[in-house]
Amino acid sequence: MIEALEWALLDGEHALLVKGDMRRARERFDVAFREAAQRGDHDAMARAALGLGGVWVHEHRTAAGAAMVRVRQREALSLLDPGSSLALRLRARLAAEDDYRSGGRDAILALVSEARDADDPVALAEALSLAHYCVLGPGLGALRLELAKELIGVASRTGRRADLLMGLLWYAVDLLLEADPHAERALGELRAALRKEPHQAAGLVVSAIEVMLAIREGRFDRAEERAAACREQGVAVGDHDAIGWYGCQLATIRWYQGRIGELVPMMTDLLRSPMISAVDDSPYAGLAVAAAATGDRRLAESMLARLRGSVLADLPRTSTWLISMYAIVEAADLLGDAELAAGAAALLAPYAELPVITSPGVTCFGSVHHSLGVAAITMGDPGRAVDHLRTAVHHNLALGHWPAVALSRSRLGQALALRDGPRDETARRELALAAQEARALGMVLPHHLSSRVTCRPSGPQWRVELGARAVLVDHSVGMAHLAALLANPGQEIMATDLAAGSVPPTPAIASAQPVLDGPAGRAYKNRLAQLDAEIDELESNHRRQQAQARRAERDWLVAELASATGLGAGSYTH
């Protein structure tokens, strides 16, 4: 008959390695450690301390919980023979936890080498999986793939099914992170292995990836339903990541639906949750773009200020770094912050060929080239923006990410219009196609018609720039007032201060405010009338496809006018 201590250990190991039930494993290992410590059974203490670490790294999110497990692991390690397999496995766990929190990887990779030299397959399998968790940032794809392939091979020596599942899981995730066209084949192999015998922890990751794939397909209702189910599944199994994953997935869905501002309260609660990873700053970036979208500049800038010492600093890249940078670029564009956009673009440039995916495949925003293109627009460089956004459309098509295709195409149309003028045929074609794609997906594209204006002194004149266009205007009191207003977007300025010249017209600062004066408004309304006439003529001649393209352009223009003037779209109804 198995005694109570051994039974608790075996039950915990079965829950962790066979079932992937993290919650039950923690409960059983906690009981086992207490009993083993009372008996002075050092090997049992070590087994329990190892089990308390769980499947992943940083599973214990509260400061108290993490400290308790760390103390137990160190205590157990101090009582073991330093040359034993249990000691090697505990050292690997402790090294991985330290590296993960610091953004490093050297300590755990050294333990991987030591496990190889020791010819200890179980210790090596665990070290390989733990090391993988510490190299999930961008630019480390080749190293990740080496670790995953080695883990799959080592699993044949350990005889533990969990090692094979972790190898297959990491391999599929690695291919997704690198936009490898064979990623879904690897994911299919993992699904097949899980159908034979479920493993809750690995199955949860697959469920999260399926949410991401549904978002790529533009099936937002299905994605939202699956995201909620994935969150409940994660809570049941005891995986704290599920809460952050859900927030990230819902934010992605709302972003493409044009409803990101709705999530300000949820994101505010999320960034305060102790269940979010200690190295995950993406909730701050998400709240920044959500706040900027609602016009809350103060909150948006507060969140961005918090990121300047982490995400925006030249620090090791985490698994959520790319998604944070995506949000920062979009927030910079909404705020008209060219300096922030330039800094973000410089950091993103080395990763231009990657997709913006949060590991382990939780959500995706398409190509990094999209962010580089948006940053270039914000910086006033439409030529560079066109190059990046054309590439982004191509990469997003390869990913099968239809919402990202529509958004990048819309931005491409904006960049072309800024570079070549709003009547450019290519720009109009891209914008019309983007609007058509967005309607089919139930998306709401951002309004890009209102561009940023600068007003700078140029000798005795003023240089007024809108996108790629510029004009020199003779000096007048009115031009000085205009320069002052453009230099202080969103701020109330007393007329007396303006007249007295006490508001300095700071040059070279772009306004984030829409510019739509009388002549501009009349020009756009004239274009609407022209489109209405063209649509009527084309429909009367049964040229429906051309009429549909004109209608798409009209819908886009109406939305832009409604946004710029503050009037409802009904004011421009045909």
Disulfide bonds with the S-S distance in Angstrom:
none
